[in-house]
Amino acid sequence: MPRVLIIEDDAENRRVMADLFRRDDWKVLEAKDGDAGLELALRTRPELILCDLLMPKSNGFEVCRSIREQLQPTKIIVVSGRDYGVDRTSALEAGADEYLLK
């Protein structure tokens, strides 16, 4: 069963994303802040990570950078409500594979 880690501080957004993956038989792991997400990613090594940008503790840019340095094959998709070109560019430079708007 493939694993997805959802790193999102908003509980409702996290629930919606988790439900979508559970329907397709993914094992869903959840973290409500960047530090918890990074720790969970390194411990469980999921195939896919969905990561918000603006979170408590470590932001999405920091999380992407740290995960990318330690988990090369893991796919990282930043999911953000911010529609700024600089955020997209910065997320991709930090190691995200894709940038999606909420």
WONOR-V750240 format. One record per residue. RES is the residue in one letter. OMEGA is omega in degrees with one decimal (* if undefined). Layout:
RES|OMEGA / RES|OMEGA
This chain:
M|178.8 / P|-179.1 / R|173.4 / V|175.1 / L|178.2 / I|179.3 / I|-171.9 / E|-178.2 / D|179.5 / D|-174.6 / A|-179.0 / E|176.8 / N|179.1 / R|-179.8 / R|-179.3 / V|179.4 / M|-179.4 / A|179.9 / D|179.3 / L|-178.9 / F|179.2 / R|178.1 / R|179.6 / D|174.1 / D|171.3 / W|169.1 / K|-175.2 / V|173.9 / L|-175.6 / E|174.5 / A|-176.7 / K|174.5 / D|-175.3 / G|-179.4 / D|178.9 / A|178.8 / G|179.1 / L|179.9 / E|-179.5 / L|178.5 / A|-178.3 / L|-178.8 / R|-172.4 / T|179.1 / R|-179.0 / P|177.1 / E|-176.1 / L|175.2 / I|170.7 / L|-171.4 / C|173.4 / D|177.5 / L|-173.6 / L|-177.8 / M|173.8 / P|176.9 / K|177.5 / S|178.7 / N|-176.6 / G|178.3 / F|179.8 / E|179.8 / V|178.9 / C|-178.3 / R|-178.5 / S|-179.9 / I|-178.1 / R|179.1 / E|-172.4 / Q|-178.0 / L|-175.4 / Q|-173.4 / P|-177.9 / T|176.7 / K|-179.7 / I|175.2 / I|174.9 / V|179.0 / V|-172.6 / S|173.9 / G|-177.2 / R|-178.1 / D|179.0 / Y|179.7 / G|-179.0 / V|177.4 / D|178.8 / R|-179.5 / T|-179.2 / S|179.0 / A|179.3 / L|177.2 / E|179.5 / A|176.3 / G|177.6 / A|176.9 / D|-178.2 / E|179.9 / Y|-179.9 / L|175.5 / L|177.2 / K|*
